[in-house]
């Protein structure tokens, strides 16, 4: 079983990255969804990209928690079905 994590952000403090990377050690994939208009973490994107199991998704607008969670769920299920079709299991 694969475990994914989702953290939905809105104008996070810069210290947040330490907590996110700690969390990333316990999941196969961690999605950081940024609902901030200012995209505070976008400047730190290279730092985020250095972790292979962390994916940063900047919306650039506050779309809400439910929208962000549904977006990531669709993304994760899409990747899962793509993996299943490539490996011949269904």
C-alpha positions as CSV (number, residue, x, y, z in Angstrom):
1,X,0.0,0.0,0.0
2,X,1.3,3.4,-0.9
3,X,0.8,6.3,1.5
4,X,0.5,9.8,0.2
5,X,0.4,13.0,2.2
6,X,-1.2,16.3,1.4
7,X,-0.5,19.6,3.1
8,X,-2.7,22.6,2.0
9,X,-1.0,25.9,2.6
10,X,-2.1,29.5,2.8
11,X,0.5,32.1,3.4
12,X,2.8,29.7,5.4
13,X,5.6,30.8,7.6
14,X,9.1,30.1,6.2
15,X,9.8,27.7,9.0
16,X,7.0,25.5,7.7
17,X,9.5,23.7,5.3
18,X,11.3,22.0,8.1
19,X,8.0,20.4,9.3
20,X,7.0,19.5,5.8
21,X,10.3,17.7,5.1
22,X,10.1,15.9,8.4
23,X,6.6,14.7,7.4
24,X,7.9,13.6,3.9
25,X,10.1,10.9,5.6
26,X,6.9,9.0,6.5
27,X,5.1,9.0,3.2
28,X,5.9,7.8,-0.3
29,X,4.8,11.1,-1.8
30,X,4.0,14.5,-0.1
31,X,2.0,17.1,-2.1
32,X,2.4,20.7,-0.9
33,X,-0.6,22.6,-2.3
34,X,-0.1,26.3,-2.0
35,X,-3.3,28.4,-2.0
36,X,-1.4,31.6,-1.4
37,X,-1.8,34.5,-3.7
38,X,1.8,35.6,-2.9
39,X,3.2,32.1,-3.3
40,X,5.7,32.6,-0.4
41,X,7.1,29.1,-1.0
42,X,7.6,29.6,-4.7
43,X,11.0,31.3,-4.0
44,X,11.9,28.1,-2.1
45,X,10.8,25.9,-5.0
46,X,14.4,24.8,-5.8
47,X,14.8,23.6,-2.2
48,X,11.5,21.8,-2.4
49,X,12.4,20.2,-5.8
50,X,15.6,18.8,-4.2
51,X,13.4,16.2,-2.4
52,X,12.3,13.5,-4.9
53,X,9.1,12.6,-3.0
54,X,7.8,16.2,-2.5
55,X,5.7,17.8,-5.1
56,X,4.9,21.5,-4.9
57,X,1.7,22.7,-6.5
58,X,1.2,26.4,-6.5
59,X,-2.4,27.5,-7.4
60,X,-1.7,31.2,-7.0
61,X,-5.2,31.7,-5.7
62,X,-7.1,30.5,-2.6
63,X,-9.2,27.8,-4.1
64,X,-10.0,26.2,-0.7
65,X,-9.1,23.1,1.1
66,X,-11.7,20.8,-0.5
67,X,-10.6,21.8,-4.0
68,X,-6.9,21.2,-3.2
69,X,-7.6,17.8,-1.7
70,X,-9.7,16.7,-4.6
71,X,-7.1,18.0,-7.0
72,X,-4.4,15.8,-5.4
73,X,-6.7,12.8,-5.0
74,X,-7.3,12.9,-8.8
75,X,-3.6,13.3,-9.5
76,X,-2.7,10.4,-7.2
77,X,-5.4,8.1,-8.6
78,X,-4.3,9.0,-12.1
79,X,-0.7,8.1,-11.4
80,X,-1.8,4.8,-9.7
81,X,-3.9,3.8,-12.8
82,X,-1.0,4.7,-15.1
83,X,1.3,2.5,-13.1
84,X,-1.2,-0.4,-13.1
85,X,-1.6,-0.2,-16.9
86,X,2.2,-0.2,-17.4
87,X,2.7,-3.2,-15.1
88,X,-0.2,-5.2,-16.6
89,X,-2.2,-5.3,-13.3
90,X,-5.6,-3.8,-13.1
